[in-house]
Amino acid sequence: MSRIGNIPVVIPDKVKVQINGRNISAEGPKGKLEMTFHERIQTRLENKTVLVRRSGETRQDKALHGLTQRLISNMIKGVHEGFQKKLEIQGVGFRAAVQGKVLNLSLGKSHPINYPIPGDIKVTVTDNVFITIDGPDKQKVGAVAADIRGYYPPEPYKGKGVRYVGEHILRKEGKTAQSK
């Protein structure tokens, strides 16, 4: 039995949800999202909640039940409140700047890295080293943050690179001179 799948998803006042067959769409102050769920899952709208039910008791049905409930919950939360990831750049001369719809990163390479910002994602840079990524789609916000971090992941010797705010990097000891 999926405990998460049985939890009803409460719809806030400012959010509109529509279910058409296997498609569900949510619209709120932060944007609009749509999703198509698996054919073995049924959803229905009651009062101000979305109920998710499965058609069978197979292992796949149980997994899809909880997954679909969480995806719908994240979709409604995203259009109502939005999601946010914060990154921090560490290193001498490392910096970032937003120029229109492009994030310009200077990460110690011979060339600047220009990352095109997707349409529904908002990126802000403060103090040239703190990057904030906002958007209604949790998956897309996480993917953008992972893409930016992937250009220069934190290295364990000096700690330089792009990291999530609050991420702890295990540091290694460097080489030591041997005496004869």
PyMOL CGO cylinders between C-alpha atoms (Angstrom):
from pymol import cmd
from pymol.cgo import CYLINDER

trace = [
    CYLINDER, 0.00, 0.00, 0.00, 1.37, 3.40, -0.96, 0.3, 1, 1, 1, 1, 1, 1,
    CYLINDER, 1.37, 3.40, -0.96, 1.08, 5.72, 1.99, 0.3, 1, 1, 1, 1, 1, 1,
    CYLINDER, 1.08, 5.72, 1.99, 2.17, 8.75, -0.02, 0.3, 1, 1, 1, 1, 1, 1,
    CYLINDER, 2.17, 8.75, -0.02, -0.20, 7.96, -2.89, 0.3, 1, 1, 1, 1, 1, 1,
    CYLINDER, -0.20, 7.96, -2.89, -3.23, 7.98, -0.59, 0.3, 1, 1, 1, 1, 1, 1,
    CYLINDER, -3.23, 7.98, -0.59, -2.56, 11.49, 0.72, 0.3, 1, 1, 1, 1, 1, 1,
    CYLINDER, -2.56, 11.49, 0.72, -4.94, 13.96, -0.97, 0.3, 1, 1, 1, 1, 1, 1,
    CYLINDER, -4.94, 13.96, -0.97, -3.26, 16.97, -2.61, 0.3, 1, 1, 1, 1, 1, 1,
    CYLINDER, -3.26, 16.97, -2.61, -4.80, 20.18, -1.27, 0.3, 1, 1, 1, 1, 1, 1,
    CYLINDER, -4.80, 20.18, -1.27, -5.24, 22.98, -3.82, 0.3, 1, 1, 1, 1, 1, 1,
    CYLINDER, -5.24, 22.98, -3.82, -4.51, 26.52, -2.52, 0.3, 1, 1, 1, 1, 1, 1,
    CYLINDER, -4.51, 26.52, -2.52, -6.98, 29.35, -3.24, 0.3, 1, 1, 1, 1, 1, 1,
    CYLINDER, -6.98, 29.35, -3.24, -4.97, 31.07, -6.00, 0.3, 1, 1, 1, 1, 1, 1,
    CYLINDER, -4.97, 31.07, -6.00, -4.37, 27.86, -7.99, 0.3, 1, 1, 1, 1, 1, 1,
    CYLINDER, -4.37, 27.86, -7.99, -6.64, 26.46, -10.72, 0.3, 1, 1, 1, 1, 1, 1,
    CYLINDER, -6.64, 26.46, -10.72, -6.38, 22.74, -11.52, 0.3, 1, 1, 1, 1, 1, 1,
    CYLINDER, -6.38, 22.74, -11.52, -8.00, 21.01, -14.51, 0.3, 1, 1, 1, 1, 1, 1,
    CYLINDER, -8.00, 21.01, -14.51, -8.04, 17.28, -15.25, 0.3, 1, 1, 1, 1, 1, 1,
    CYLINDER, -8.04, 17.28, -15.25, -8.75, 16.13, -18.82, 0.3, 1, 1, 1, 1, 1, 1,
    CYLINDER, -8.75, 16.13, -18.82, -8.40, 12.36, -19.15, 0.3, 1, 1, 1, 1, 1, 1,
    CYLINDER, -8.40, 12.36, -19.15, -4.75, 11.57, -18.41, 0.3, 1, 1, 1, 1, 1, 1,
    CYLINDER, -4.75, 11.57, -18.41, -3.66, 15.23, -18.52, 0.3, 1, 1, 1, 1, 1, 1,
    CYLINDER, -3.66, 15.23, -18.52, -3.56, 17.55, -15.56, 0.3, 1, 1, 1, 1, 1, 1,
    CYLINDER, -3.56, 17.55, -15.56, -2.78, 21.26, -15.67, 0.3, 1, 1, 1, 1, 1, 1,
    CYLINDER, -2.78, 21.26, -15.67, -2.26, 23.74, -12.88, 0.3, 1, 1, 1, 1, 1, 1,
    CYLINDER, -2.26, 23.74, -12.88, -2.13, 27.50, -13.15, 0.3, 1, 1, 1, 1, 1, 1,
    CYLINDER, -2.13, 27.50, -13.15, -1.15, 29.89, -10.37, 0.3, 1, 1, 1, 1, 1, 1,
    CYLINDER, -1.15, 29.89, -10.37, 0.70, 33.11, -9.58, 0.3, 1, 1, 1, 1, 1, 1,
    CYLINDER, 0.70, 33.11, -9.58, 4.13, 31.62, -10.45, 0.3, 1, 1, 1, 1, 1, 1,
    CYLINDER, 4.13, 31.62, -10.45, 3.16, 30.14, -13.82, 0.3, 1, 1, 1, 1, 1, 1,
    CYLINDER, 3.16, 30.14, -13.82, 1.43, 27.26, -15.57, 0.3, 1, 1, 1, 1, 1, 1,
    CYLINDER, 1.43, 27.26, -15.57, 2.45, 23.57, -15.66, 0.3, 1, 1, 1, 1, 1, 1,
    CYLINDER, 2.45, 23.57, -15.66, 1.01, 20.54, -17.43, 0.3, 1, 1, 1, 1, 1, 1,
    CYLINDER, 1.01, 20.54, -17.43, 1.62, 16.83, -16.96, 0.3, 1, 1, 1, 1, 1, 1,
    CYLINDER, 1.62, 16.83, -16.96, 0.44, 13.55, -18.46, 0.3, 1, 1, 1, 1, 1, 1,
    CYLINDER, 0.44, 13.55, -18.46, 0.29, 10.68, -16.00, 0.3, 1, 1, 1, 1, 1, 1,
    CYLINDER, 0.29, 10.68, -16.00, 0.36, 6.92, -16.58, 0.3, 1, 1, 1, 1, 1, 1,
    CYLINDER, 0.36, 6.92, -16.58, -2.76, 5.14, -17.88, 0.3, 1, 1, 1, 1, 1, 1,
    CYLINDER, -2.76, 5.14, -17.88, -2.90, 2.83, -14.84, 0.3, 1, 1, 1, 1, 1, 1,
    CYLINDER, -2.90, 2.83, -14.84, -3.42, 5.81, -12.50, 0.3, 1, 1, 1, 1, 1, 1,
    CYLINDER, -3.42, 5.81, -12.50, -6.72, 7.68, -12.07, 0.3, 1, 1, 1, 1, 1, 1,
    CYLINDER, -6.72, 7.68, -12.07, -7.12, 11.15, -10.61, 0.3, 1, 1, 1, 1, 1, 1,
    CYLINDER, -7.12, 11.15, -10.61, -10.19, 13.11, -9.70, 0.3, 1, 1, 1, 1, 1, 1,
    CYLINDER, -10.19, 13.11, -9.70, -10.96, 16.54, -8.39, 0.3, 1, 1, 1, 1, 1, 1,
    CYLINDER, -10.96, 16.54, -8.39, -13.07, 16.80, -5.23, 0.3, 1, 1, 1, 1, 1, 1,
    CYLINDER, -13.07, 16.80, -5.23, -13.75, 20.09, -3.44, 0.3, 1, 1, 1, 1, 1, 1,
    CYLINDER, -13.75, 20.09, -3.44, -10.28, 21.69, -3.26, 0.3, 1, 1, 1, 1, 1, 1,
    CYLINDER, -10.28, 21.69, -3.26, -8.27, 18.44, -3.37, 0.3, 1, 1, 1, 1, 1, 1,
    CYLINDER, -8.27, 18.44, -3.37, -6.88, 16.08, -6.00, 0.3, 1, 1, 1, 1, 1, 1,
    CYLINDER, -6.88, 16.08, -6.00, -7.25, 12.36, -5.23, 0.3, 1, 1, 1, 1, 1, 1,
    CYLINDER, -7.25, 12.36, -5.23, -4.94, 9.82, -6.86, 0.3, 1, 1, 1, 1, 1, 1,
    CYLINDER, -4.94, 9.82, -6.86, -5.96, 6.15, -7.20, 0.3, 1, 1, 1, 1, 1, 1,
    CYLINDER, -5.96, 6.15, -7.20, -4.32, 3.15, -8.83, 0.3, 1, 1, 1, 1, 1, 1,
    CYLINDER, -4.32, 3.15, -8.83, -6.02, 0.49, -10.93, 0.3, 1, 1, 1, 1, 1, 1,
    CYLINDER, -6.02, 0.49, -10.93, -4.23, -2.59, -9.60, 0.3, 1, 1, 1, 1, 1, 1,
    CYLINDER, -4.23, -2.59, -9.60, -1.97, -4.01, -6.94, 0.3, 1, 1, 1, 1, 1, 1,
    CYLINDER, -1.97, -4.01, -6.94, 1.12, -4.76, -9.02, 0.3, 1, 1, 1, 1, 1, 1,
    CYLINDER, 1.12, -4.76, -9.02, 4.50, -3.45, -7.98, 0.3, 1, 1, 1, 1, 1, 1,
    CYLINDER, 4.50, -3.45, -7.98, 4.53, -0.95, -10.87, 0.3, 1, 1, 1, 1, 1, 1,
    CYLINDER, 4.53, -0.95, -10.87, 1.04, 0.33, -9.94, 0.3, 1, 1, 1, 1, 1, 1,
    CYLINDER, 1.04, 0.33, -9.94, 2.13, 0.93, -6.36, 0.3, 1, 1, 1, 1, 1, 1,
    CYLINDER, 2.13, 0.93, -6.36, 5.27, 2.76, -7.47, 0.3, 1, 1, 1, 1, 1, 1,
    CYLINDER, 5.27, 2.76, -7.47, 3.36, 4.90, -9.98, 0.3, 1, 1, 1, 1, 1, 1,
    CYLINDER, 3.36, 4.90, -9.98, 0.72, 5.70, -7.35, 0.3, 1, 1, 1, 1, 1, 1,
    CYLINDER, 0.72, 5.70, -7.35, 3.14, 7.46, -5.00, 0.3, 1, 1, 1, 1, 1, 1,
    CYLINDER, 3.14, 7.46, -5.00, 5.14, 8.99, -7.85, 0.3, 1, 1, 1, 1, 1, 1,
    CYLINDER, 5.14, 8.99, -7.85, 2.09, 10.53, -9.49, 0.3, 1, 1, 1, 1, 1, 1,
    CYLINDER, 2.09, 10.53, -9.49, 0.82, 11.96, -6.20, 0.3, 1, 1, 1, 1, 1, 1,
    CYLINDER, 0.82, 11.96, -6.20, 4.21, 13.58, -5.53, 0.3, 1, 1, 1, 1, 1, 1,
    CYLINDER, 4.21, 13.58, -5.53, 4.51, 14.97, -9.07, 0.3, 1, 1, 1, 1, 1, 1,
    CYLINDER, 4.51, 14.97, -9.07, 1.04, 16.53, -8.82, 0.3, 1, 1, 1, 1, 1, 1,
    CYLINDER, 1.04, 16.53, -8.82, 1.85, 17.90, -5.36, 0.3, 1, 1, 1, 1, 1, 1,
    CYLINDER, 1.85, 17.90, -5.36, 5.11, 19.44, -6.63, 0.3, 1, 1, 1, 1, 1, 1,
    CYLINDER, 5.11, 19.44, -6.63, 3.32, 20.86, -9.64, 0.3, 1, 1, 1, 1, 1, 1,
    CYLINDER, 3.32, 20.86, -9.64, 0.69, 22.60, -7.47, 0.3, 1, 1, 1, 1, 1, 1,
    CYLINDER, 0.69, 22.60, -7.47, 3.32, 23.83, -4.99, 0.3, 1, 1, 1, 1, 1, 1,
    CYLINDER, 3.32, 23.83, -4.99, 5.44, 25.11, -7.89, 0.3, 1, 1, 1, 1, 1, 1,
    CYLINDER, 5.44, 25.11, -7.89, 2.72, 27.25, -9.47, 0.3, 1, 1, 1, 1, 1, 1,
    CYLINDER, 2.72, 27.25, -9.47, 1.71, 28.56, -6.02, 0.3, 1, 1, 1, 1, 1, 1,
    CYLINDER, 1.71, 28.56, -6.02, 5.06, 29.18, -4.25, 0.3, 1, 1, 1, 1, 1, 1,
    CYLINDER, 5.06, 29.18, -4.25, 7.77, 28.17, -6.72, 0.3, 1, 1, 1, 1, 1, 1,
    CYLINDER, 7.77, 28.17, -6.72, 11.05, 26.36, -6.10, 0.3, 1, 1, 1, 1, 1, 1,
    CYLINDER, 11.05, 26.36, -6.10, 14.50, 27.76, -5.49, 0.3, 1, 1, 1, 1, 1, 1,
    CYLINDER, 14.50, 27.76, -5.49, 18.11, 26.53, -5.57, 0.3, 1, 1, 1, 1, 1, 1,
    CYLINDER, 18.11, 26.53, -5.57, 21.10, 28.57, -4.46, 0.3, 1, 1, 1, 1, 1, 1,
    CYLINDER, 21.10, 28.57, -4.46, 24.64, 28.14, -5.72, 0.3, 1, 1, 1, 1, 1, 1,
    CYLINDER, 24.64, 28.14, -5.72, 27.89, 29.66, -4.49, 0.3, 1, 1, 1, 1, 1, 1,
    CYLINDER, 27.89, 29.66, -4.49, 31.07, 30.20, -6.49, 0.3, 1, 1, 1, 1, 1, 1,
    CYLINDER, 31.07, 30.20, -6.49, 34.41, 29.93, -4.68, 0.3, 1, 1, 1, 1, 1, 1,
    CYLINDER, 34.41, 29.93, -4.68, 37.78, 30.71, -6.20, 0.3, 1, 1, 1, 1, 1, 1,
    CYLINDER, 37.78, 30.71, -6.20, 39.98, 33.70, -6.95, 0.3, 1, 1, 1, 1, 1, 1,
    CYLINDER, 39.98, 33.70, -6.95, 38.66, 35.53, -10.01, 0.3, 1, 1, 1, 1, 1, 1,
    CYLINDER, 38.66, 35.53, -10.01, 35.60, 33.27, -10.31, 0.3, 1, 1, 1, 1, 1, 1,
    CYLINDER, 35.60, 33.27, -10.31, 32.39, 35.21, -10.89, 0.3, 1, 1, 1, 1, 1, 1,
    CYLINDER, 32.39, 35.21, -10.89, 29.00, 35.18, -12.58, 0.3, 1, 1, 1, 1, 1, 1,
    CYLINDER, 29.00, 35.18, -12.58, 26.75, 37.78, -14.20, 0.3, 1, 1, 1, 1, 1, 1,
    CYLINDER, 26.75, 37.78, -14.20, 23.35, 37.70, -15.89, 0.3, 1, 1, 1, 1, 1, 1,
    CYLINDER, 23.35, 37.70, -15.89, 23.24, 39.41, -19.29, 0.3, 1, 1, 1, 1, 1, 1,
    CYLINDER, 23.24, 39.41, -19.29, 19.71, 39.27, -20.67, 0.3, 1, 1, 1, 1, 1, 1,
    CYLINDER, 19.71, 39.27, -20.67, 18.73, 35.59, -20.97, 0.3, 1, 1, 1, 1, 1, 1,
    CYLINDER, 18.73, 35.59, -20.97, 22.33, 34.33, -20.64, 0.3, 1, 1, 1, 1, 1, 1,
    CYLINDER, 22.33, 34.33, -20.64, 24.32, 33.53, -17.49, 0.3, 1, 1, 1, 1, 1, 1,
    CYLINDER, 24.32, 33.53, -17.49, 27.95, 34.50, -18.04, 0.3, 1, 1, 1, 1, 1, 1,
    CYLINDER, 27.95, 34.50, -18.04, 30.35, 32.44, -15.88, 0.3, 1, 1, 1, 1, 1, 1,
    CYLINDER, 30.35, 32.44, -15.88, 34.06, 33.16, -15.45, 0.3, 1, 1, 1, 1, 1, 1,
    CYLINDER, 34.06, 33.16, -15.45, 35.44, 30.00, -13.85, 0.3, 1, 1, 1, 1, 1, 1,
    CYLINDER, 35.44, 30.00, -13.85, 39.18, 30.21, -14.44, 0.3, 1, 1, 1, 1, 1, 1,
    CYLINDER, 39.18, 30.21, -14.44, 39.06, 28.73, -17.93, 0.3, 1, 1, 1, 1, 1, 1,
    CYLINDER, 39.06, 28.73, -17.93, 40.51, 30.38, -21.03, 0.3, 1, 1, 1, 1, 1, 1,
    CYLINDER, 40.51, 30.38, -21.03, 37.04, 31.46, -22.14, 0.3, 1, 1, 1, 1, 1, 1,
    CYLINDER, 37.04, 31.46, -22.14, 33.84, 32.65, -20.44, 0.3, 1, 1, 1, 1, 1, 1,
    CYLINDER, 33.84, 32.65, -20.44, 31.01, 30.12, -20.23, 0.3, 1, 1, 1, 1, 1, 1,
    CYLINDER, 31.01, 30.12, -20.23, 27.65, 31.40, -21.51, 0.3, 1, 1, 1, 1, 1, 1,
    CYLINDER, 27.65, 31.40, -21.51, 24.71, 29.37, -20.19, 0.3, 1, 1, 1, 1, 1, 1,
    CYLINDER, 24.71, 29.37, -20.19, 21.35, 30.13, -21.89, 0.3, 1, 1, 1, 1, 1, 1,
    CYLINDER, 21.35, 30.13, -21.89, 18.63, 30.46, -19.24, 0.3, 1, 1, 1, 1, 1, 1,
    CYLINDER, 18.63, 30.46, -19.24, 15.43, 28.48, -20.04, 0.3, 1, 1, 1, 1, 1, 1,
    CYLINDER, 15.43, 28.48, -20.04, 12.23, 30.49, -20.54, 0.3, 1, 1, 1, 1, 1, 1,
    CYLINDER, 12.23, 30.49, -20.54, 10.36, 29.93, -17.27, 0.3, 1, 1, 1, 1, 1, 1,
    CYLINDER, 10.36, 29.93, -17.27, 13.47, 29.99, -15.04, 0.3, 1, 1, 1, 1, 1, 1,
    CYLINDER, 13.47, 29.99, -15.04, 14.65, 33.19, -13.33, 0.3, 1, 1, 1, 1, 1, 1,
    CYLINDER, 14.65, 33.19, -13.33, 18.34, 33.47, -12.42, 0.3, 1, 1, 1, 1, 1, 1,
    CYLINDER, 18.34, 33.47, -12.42, 19.72, 36.25, -10.22, 0.3, 1, 1, 1, 1, 1, 1,
    CYLINDER, 19.72, 36.25, -10.22, 23.33, 36.87, -9.18, 0.3, 1, 1, 1, 1, 1, 1,
    CYLINDER, 23.33, 36.87, -9.18, 24.32, 38.76, -6.03, 0.3, 1, 1, 1, 1, 1, 1,
    CYLINDER, 24.32, 38.76, -6.03, 27.86, 39.82, -5.08, 0.3, 1, 1, 1, 1, 1, 1,
    CYLINDER, 27.86, 39.82, -5.08, 29.11, 38.15, -8.31, 0.3, 1, 1, 1, 1, 1, 1,
    CYLINDER, 29.11, 38.15, -8.31, 29.34, 34.78, -6.49, 0.3, 1, 1, 1, 1, 1, 1,
    CYLINDER, 29.34, 34.78, -6.49, 25.85, 33.84, -5.28, 0.3, 1, 1, 1, 1, 1, 1,
    CYLINDER, 25.85, 33.84, -5.28, 23.47, 32.45, -7.92, 0.3, 1, 1, 1, 1, 1, 1,
    CYLINDER, 23.47, 32.45, -7.92, 19.76, 32.01, -7.16, 0.3, 1, 1, 1, 1, 1, 1,
    CYLINDER, 19.76, 32.01, -7.16, 17.62, 29.91, -9.50, 0.3, 1, 1, 1, 1, 1, 1,
    CYLINDER, 17.62, 29.91, -9.50, 13.81, 30.29, -9.24, 0.3, 1, 1, 1, 1, 1, 1,
    CYLINDER, 13.81, 30.29, -9.24, 10.99, 28.63, -11.16, 0.3, 1, 1, 1, 1, 1, 1,
    CYLINDER, 10.99, 28.63, -11.16, 7.71, 26.73, -10.92, 0.3, 1, 1, 1, 1, 1, 1,
    CYLINDER, 7.71, 26.73, -10.92, 9.03, 23.37, -12.18, 0.3, 1, 1, 1, 1, 1, 1,
    CYLINDER, 9.03, 23.37, -12.18, 11.06, 21.54, -9.52, 0.3, 1, 1, 1, 1, 1, 1,
    CYLINDER, 11.06, 21.54, -9.52, 12.73, 19.26, -12.07, 0.3, 1, 1, 1, 1, 1, 1,
    CYLINDER, 12.73, 19.26, -12.07, 13.82, 22.11, -14.32, 0.3, 1, 1, 1, 1, 1, 1,
    CYLINDER, 13.82, 22.11, -14.32, 15.15, 24.22, -11.42, 0.3, 1, 1, 1, 1, 1, 1,
    CYLINDER, 15.15, 24.22, -11.42, 17.23, 21.27, -10.21, 0.3, 1, 1, 1, 1, 1, 1,
    CYLINDER, 17.23, 21.27, -10.21, 18.48, 20.49, -13.72, 0.3, 1, 1, 1, 1, 1, 1,
    CYLINDER, 18.48, 20.49, -13.72, 19.59, 24.09, -14.31, 0.3, 1, 1, 1, 1, 1, 1,
    CYLINDER, 19.59, 24.09, -14.31, 21.40, 24.14, -10.96, 0.3, 1, 1, 1, 1, 1, 1,
    CYLINDER, 21.40, 24.14, -10.96, 23.10, 20.81, -11.76, 0.3, 1, 1, 1, 1, 1, 1,
    CYLINDER, 23.10, 20.81, -11.76, 24.13, 22.05, -15.23, 0.3, 1, 1, 1, 1, 1, 1,
    CYLINDER, 24.13, 22.05, -15.23, 25.71, 25.20, -13.79, 0.3, 1, 1, 1, 1, 1, 1,
    CYLINDER, 25.71, 25.20, -13.79, 27.45, 23.21, -11.03, 0.3, 1, 1, 1, 1, 1, 1,
    CYLINDER, 27.45, 23.21, -11.03, 28.71, 20.74, -13.65, 0.3, 1, 1, 1, 1, 1, 1,
    CYLINDER, 28.71, 20.74, -13.65, 30.86, 23.38, -15.39, 0.3, 1, 1, 1, 1, 1, 1,
    CYLINDER, 30.86, 23.38, -15.39, 33.28, 23.41, -12.43, 0.3, 1, 1, 1, 1, 1, 1,
    CYLINDER, 33.28, 23.41, -12.43, 32.32, 21.05, -9.57, 0.3, 1, 1, 1, 1, 1, 1,
    CYLINDER, 32.32, 21.05, -9.57, 34.06, 21.79, -6.26, 0.3, 1, 1, 1, 1, 1, 1,
    CYLINDER, 34.06, 21.79, -6.26, 37.48, 20.18, -6.14, 0.3, 1, 1, 1, 1, 1, 1,
    CYLINDER, 37.48, 20.18, -6.14, 38.70, 18.59, -2.89, 0.3, 1, 1, 1, 1, 1, 1,
    CYLINDER, 38.70, 18.59, -2.89, 42.16, 20.22, -2.59, 0.3, 1, 1, 1, 1, 1, 1,
    CYLINDER, 42.16, 20.22, -2.59, 41.50, 23.96, -2.57, 0.3, 1, 1, 1, 1, 1, 1,
    CYLINDER, 41.50, 23.96, -2.57, 37.69, 23.88, -2.54, 0.3, 1, 1, 1, 1, 1, 1,
    CYLINDER, 37.69, 23.88, -2.54, 37.39, 25.96, -5.72, 0.3, 1, 1, 1, 1, 1, 1,
    CYLINDER, 37.39, 25.96, -5.72, 34.33, 25.60, -7.90, 0.3, 1, 1, 1, 1, 1, 1,
    CYLINDER, 34.33, 25.60, -7.90, 30.55, 25.93, -7.98, 0.3, 1, 1, 1, 1, 1, 1,
    CYLINDER, 30.55, 25.93, -7.98, 28.70, 24.39, -5.04, 0.3, 1, 1, 1, 1, 1, 1,
    CYLINDER, 28.70, 24.39, -5.04, 25.23, 24.43, -3.53, 0.3, 1, 1, 1, 1, 1, 1,
    CYLINDER, 25.23, 24.43, -3.53, 24.90, 26.84, -0.60, 0.3, 1, 1, 1, 1, 1, 1,
    CYLINDER, 24.90, 26.84, -0.60, 25.50, 24.82, 2.54, 0.3, 1, 1, 1, 1, 1, 1,
    CYLINDER, 25.50, 24.82, 2.54, 27.13, 21.91, 0.70, 0.3, 1, 1, 1, 1, 1, 1,
    CYLINDER, 27.13, 21.91, 0.70, 30.07, 20.47, 2.61, 0.3, 1, 1, 1, 1, 1, 1,
    CYLINDER, 30.07, 20.47, 2.61, 33.06, 19.37, 0.55, 0.3, 1, 1, 1, 1, 1, 1,
    CYLINDER, 33.06, 19.37, 0.55, 35.49, 16.88, 2.09, 0.3, 1, 1, 1, 1, 1, 1,
    CYLINDER, 35.49, 16.88, 2.09, 38.93, 18.38, 1.73, 0.3, 1, 1, 1, 1, 1, 1,
    CYLINDER, 38.93, 18.38, 1.73, 42.03, 16.33, 0.99, 0.3, 1, 1, 1, 1, 1, 1,
    CYLINDER, 42.03, 16.33, 0.99, 45.51, 17.00, 2.20, 0.3, 1, 1, 1, 1, 1, 1,
    CYLINDER, 45.51, 17.00, 2.20, 47.92, 17.98, -0.55, 0.3, 1, 1, 1, 1, 1, 1,
    CYLINDER, 47.92, 17.98, -0.55, 51.33, 16.51, -1.24, 0.3, 1, 1, 1, 1, 1, 1,
    CYLINDER, 51.33, 16.51, -1.24, 53.96, 16.97, 1.43, 0.3, 1, 1, 1, 1, 1, 1,
    CYLINDER, 53.96, 16.97, 1.43, 57.68, 17.30, 0.91, 0.3, 1, 1, 1, 1, 1, 1,
    CYLINDER, 57.68, 17.30, 0.91, 59.67, 14.25, 1.96, 0.3, 1, 1, 1, 1, 1, 1,
    CYLINDER, 59.67, 14.25, 1.96, 62.83, 14.72, 3.96, 0.3, 1, 1, 1, 1, 1, 1,
    CYLINDER, 62.83, 14.72, 3.96, 65.84, 12.48, 3.28, 0.3, 1, 1, 1, 1, 1, 1,
]
cmd.load_cgo(trace, "trace")
